[in-house]
Amino acid sequence: QVQLVESGGGLVQAGGSLRLSCASSASIFSINAMGWYRQAPGKRRELVAEMTSGSRTAYADSVKGRFTISRDNAKNTVYLQMNSLKLEDTAVYYCHARFVNRGDYWGQGTQVTVSS
C-alpha cells in the first residue's frame, strides 16, 4: 500500500503564495503520472496540475502562469508552487499518483483558503 501525505496548505491573502508538498511512501521514479487535484465546496474535483513519466506537465487553464508543479525523486516528493493566489483557488487540494503496475493512490487532502 502506498501512502501520499500532503502538507503546506493554509490560509493566505489574495495575491499571496503557498507551496504544497506531497510525500510518497513509494519511489516516484517510475510513475505514470503524479499531480494535484482540487475540490471546492459544491463543485466537482478537477485537475490542477500533473506531471507524467516523461516529466511533461499539464495545467488547468485557470492556473497556467501562476502554479508550477515539480518533483524531487530523491525525496519521493512532488510540489505545487502556487503564486498570485485568487479567491477562487480556495479548495481542498489532493495529491494523486498513478504508479506503474500498482494503480492509483490519493492523499488525504489539504485545505487551501484564500482570503480577500
Backbone torsions as a table, in degrees:
resi	resn	phi	psi	omega
1	GLN	NA	135.1	179.9
2	VAL	-101.5	139.2	175.0
3	GLN	-114.2	135.5	174.3
4	LEU	-116.1	123.7	-177.0
5	VAL	-118.9	116.6	179.6
6	GLU	-90.8	153.7	173.2
7	SER	-155.3	165.5	175.0
8	GLY	105.0	-5.5	177.7
9	GLY	-71.7	172.6	178.8
10	GLY	160.4	-164.6	-179.1
11	LEU	-103.2	130.8	-179.5
12	VAL	-144.2	150.4	177.7
13	GLN	-78.5	153.4	176.9
14	ALA	-55.4	136.8	-176.7
15	GLY	93.3	-11.8	-178.7
16	GLY	-83.6	-173.2	-176.5
17	SER	-132.5	152.6	171.9
18	LEU	-143.9	153.9	172.6
19	ARG	-124.5	120.2	176.1
20	LEU	-92.4	145.4	176.7
21	SER	-124.1	146.3	176.0
22	CYS	-133.2	109.5	-179.1
23	ALA	-98.6	128.3	-179.2
24	SER	-100.3	142.6	176.8
25	SER	-80.5	-10.3	177.0
26	ALA	-116.1	157.8	179.4
27	SER	-61.8	136.1	177.9
28	ILE	-99.8	10.5	-179.2
29	PHE	-61.0	-39.9	179.4
30	SER	-115.3	91.7	175.3
31	ILE	-128.6	153.8	171.4
32	ASN	-78.7	-40.3	-179.7
33	ALA	-164.4	151.8	176.0
34	MET	-150.3	136.9	-177.4
35	GLY	-172.5	-162.4	-173.8
36	TRP	-126.9	136.0	171.7
37	TYR	-120.2	164.8	175.0
38	ARG	-143.7	154.7	178.4
39	GLN	-139.8	118.1	176.0
40	ALA	-92.3	158.1	-179.8
41	PRO	-55.8	129.5	178.3
42	GLY	77.1	4.4	-178.9
43	LYS	-120.6	163.3	178.7
44	ARG	-79.4	154.1	175.9
45	ARG	-67.3	136.1	-177.3
46	GLU	-131.3	151.4	176.7
47	LEU	-72.6	132.4	176.4
48	VAL	-101.4	-53.1	-178.7
49	ALA	-157.0	146.5	-177.4
50	GLU	-145.7	146.5	176.3
51	MET	-124.1	128.5	-178.5
52	THR	-95.2	179.9	-173.9
53	SER	-60.5	-28.7	178.8
54	GLY	-90.2	16.0	-178.2
55	SER	63.4	19.4	170.7
56	ARG	-74.7	147.6	-177.8
57	THR	-120.6	153.0	176.1
58	ALA	-140.8	142.7	-177.6
59	TYR	-131.7	149.0	169.6
60	ALA	-65.3	145.5	-179.3
61	ASP	-56.6	-34.1	-175.3
62	SER	-69.4	-15.6	-177.5
63	VAL	-117.3	-3.7	-179.1
64	LYS	-57.7	133.9	179.9
65	GLY	86.5	-10.9	-179.4
66	ARG	-116.5	-35.0	-177.8
67	PHE	-108.7	147.2	177.2
68	THR	-135.9	127.9	176.4
69	ILE	-99.2	141.2	178.8
70	SER	-149.4	169.5	-178.3
71	ARG	-141.4	153.3	173.7
72	ASP	-128.0	100.3	-176.2
73	ASN	-62.4	-33.8	-178.6
74	ALA	-64.7	-30.3	179.9
75	LYS	-101.4	1.7	-177.2
76	ASN	51.0	44.1	-173.4
77	THR	-131.7	139.3	172.8
78	VAL	-114.5	141.8	-177.0
79	TYR	-119.1	155.7	170.6
80	LEU	-132.6	106.4	175.6
81	GLN	-86.3	121.9	-176.5
82	MET	-117.1	115.4	179.1
83	ASN	-115.4	163.4	178.6
84	SER	48.9	49.2	-175.6
85	LEU	-63.9	144.3	-179.7
86	LYS	-117.7	162.3	179.2
87	LEU	-55.2	-38.3	-177.0
88	GLU	-73.2	-3.2	174.0
89	ASP	-82.9	-7.6	179.0
90	THR	-61.5	124.1	-177.1
91	ALA	-178.1	171.8	166.8
92	VAL	-89.7	127.5	-178.0
93	TYR	-102.7	130.0	-177.2
94	TYR	-117.3	135.4	172.7
95	CYS	-85.7	140.3	179.2
96	HIS	-133.7	142.3	176.3
97	ALA	-141.6	138.0	175.4
98	ARG	-116.3	108.4	-177.3
99	PHE	-91.3	148.1	175.8
100	VAL	-63.6	122.9	176.7
101	ASN	64.4	11.6	-179.5
102	ARG	-124.9	-13.3	176.9
103	GLY	92.6	-166.4	-174.0
104	ASP	-99.9	143.3	176.5
105	TYR	-135.9	151.5	179.7
106	TRP	-127.4	148.2	170.5
107	GLY	-82.6	178.3	-175.6
108	GLN	-83.8	-13.0	179.0
109	GLY	97.2	147.4	175.7
110	THR	-136.1	134.9	-175.3
111	GLN	-80.9	131.5	171.2
112	VAL	-118.7	122.1	179.8
113	THR	-123.3	122.7	178.9
114	VAL	-107.5	123.9	-177.4
115	SER	-108.6	158.0	-179.7
116	SER	-87.2	NA	NA
